[in-house]
Amino acid sequence: MGIDDKIDNTSEEAAGKLKEGAGRATADERLEAEGRADRTSANLKQAGEKIKDAFKS
């Protein structure tokens, strides 16, 4: 996993957490769902990068 990819995925996950929290605080279900989707996307990307790294070794 390249350091750039790791930073991008981590920042996307953090942004998702913020969106999700803001959605909960304001009772905005759409924003909360977007946050969950962003976090899931970032986690899947991280998993994919780890799998690629495992096959490179």
C-alpha positions in Angstrom: 0.0 0.0 0.0 1.5 3.3 -1.0 1.7 6.0 1.6 -0.4 8.3 -0.6 -3.2 5.7 -0.9 -3.1 5.2 2.8 -3.4 8.9 3.6 -6.2 9.3 1.0 -8.1 6.3 2.5 -7.6 7.5 6.0 -8.8 11.0 5.2 -11.8 9.7 3.4 -12.7 7.5 6.4 -12.3 10.5 8.7 -14.5 12.7 6.5 -17.1 9.9 6.5 -17.1 9.8 10.3 -17.6 13.6 10.5 -20.5 13.4 8.0 -22.1 10.6 9.9 -21.7 12.4 13.2 -23.1 15.7 11.7 -26.0 13.7 10.3 -26.8 12.2 13.6 -26.5 15.6 15.4 -28.9 17.3 12.9 -31.2 14.3 12.4 -30.3 14.4 8.7 -30.6 10.7 7.6 -29.2 11.4 4.1 -26.0 13.0 5.5 -25.6 10.1 8.0 -26.0 7.6 5.2 -23.4 9.4 3.1 -21.0 9.3 5.9 -21.5 5.5 6.4 -21.0 5.0 2.6 -17.8 7.1 2.6 -16.4 5.1 5.5 -17.3 1.8 3.9 -15.7 2.8 0.6 -12.5 3.8 2.4 -12.4 0.5 4.3 -12.9 -1.5 1.1 -10.1 0.5 -0.7 -7.8 -0.2 2.3 -8.6 -3.9 2.2 -8.0 -4.0 -1.6 -4.6 -2.4 -1.2 -3.6 -4.9 1.6 -4.6 -7.8 -0.7 -2.5 -6.3 -3.5 0.5 -5.9 -1.1 0.1 -9.5 0.0 0.4 -10.8 -3.6 3.4 -8.6 -4.3 5.5 -10.2 -1.5 
